[in-house]
Amino acid sequence: METKFKQFNIYQPLNGALNITCSIEGYVYELIGSVKAENLVRSFYESQNDFNPAYAALGKRSTSVGDIITDGMLVHMVLPVGFKKLKTKDLLYKEIMELDETVIDILDTRIKLDDETMDQLLDNCYE
């Protein structure tokens, strides 16, 4: 069976600041780069400098608590353990939308999907 890879975009607070409180208020995020992975958990692994030389070559820190990972449909914040699915009303979107047109497309799609559909998509990330 062939493994399907998706592109995940990695966002960090400006200047590589750490957001250990996992609160989006007071932070502005910037797109750091992207990785190809099978799922959300693997995208976190692939965005660690110790495990992915190509990501390390970006010259940024490894993905950490409070960072954002997006794919074509979902926006997640990295927590101390696991991920938090962000809602469209979070302030993060206002900040990211100015930086990446892809996120606008994600939001447009998410607004049209009901919570059950979103939960099914999320479940597919935790294989």
N, C-alpha and C positions, 0 to 999 in steps of 0.2 A: 504494500500500500504506500503510495506516494505522500510524503508529508507536505502540507500546504503552509507556506510562509506568508505572513502579512507584514506590512510595514508599520512600525510603531514610531511615533514622533516623541522625542524626549524634551521636556521643558524644565528649566530650573529658574529660580528667582534670579533677577539681574545680578551680575558680578559673582555668581556662584554662591550666593548667601544660602545658608541652611535654614529651612523652615521647620524647625523641630516641633513647633506647636501644631502643625498641620492646619493652620487657619489661613485662609487665603487673603484675609484683610491685611492691608499694609504691604503686600508683595506684588511686584510686577514680574511676570514670567517672560522668558525669552526661549525661542527654539534653539536647542543645543545641537541636535542632529537626529538621525533616525537609525533604527536597527531593523533587521528582518528576523522574525521569530514565529514559532508556531502558535504562541498564546501570550497572554499578558505576563504570566509568571516568568516565562522564558525571556521575554523582552527585558525584564528587569535584570536578569542574569547577563544578557548580551550587552547591557549598558553599564557593565562594571569594567573599569580599566584593567583589573587583574585578569580578566577572562577573555577580553576582546581587544586585541592590539589595534584594530581599526578604530574602535571607539576611543581608545586611549590617545590615538593620534590627533583627535580633535582638540586636545589640550585643555579639556574641561575635567571637572571631578566626576567620579562615578555617580550614578543615580542613587539618590538617598531619600530618606524620610522627608515628606513635604514636596517632593518633585511631582511633576505631572507626566503621565504617559497617555497618549491618545492613539487610537487606530481609526479606521474609517468611520466608525460608529460610536465609539465610547471614549469618555474622558474620565481618567482615574487619578487620584492622588495616592502616592505611596505612603503607607502608614508604618508605624514601627513593626507591626505584624500584618501583612496583607495589604489590601487596597480599599479605597473608599470611592464608590461611584459618585461623581459630582452631578448635581442637579443643574438645570439650565438657569435657575435663579441665583446661583452662586456668583459672587462678584468677579471670580476668576475670568469668566467669559468676556467681560467688558475689557479686561486687560489683554487677554490673548488675541481677541478678534482683531485688534489693530496690528498684530504681528504675523498672523498666518491665516490666509484665506481658507485653508483646509478646515479650520475650526468652525468657520462660519457655515460651511457645508455640513459639518457634523451637527451643529446646532439646528440647522434647518430640518435635517432628517430626524433628529431626536424629538423635536417638538411634535412631529407628525406621528411618532410611535407611542403606543400606550405602555404603561409600566410593565405589563406582563411580557410584552415583546422585548422590552429592554432587558428584563430579568433573564429571559431565555438567551439572549445574545451574551449577556454577562456570564451565564453558566458555562457557555462554550469556552470561555477564557480560562477556566480553572479545571483543565483536564488532568 
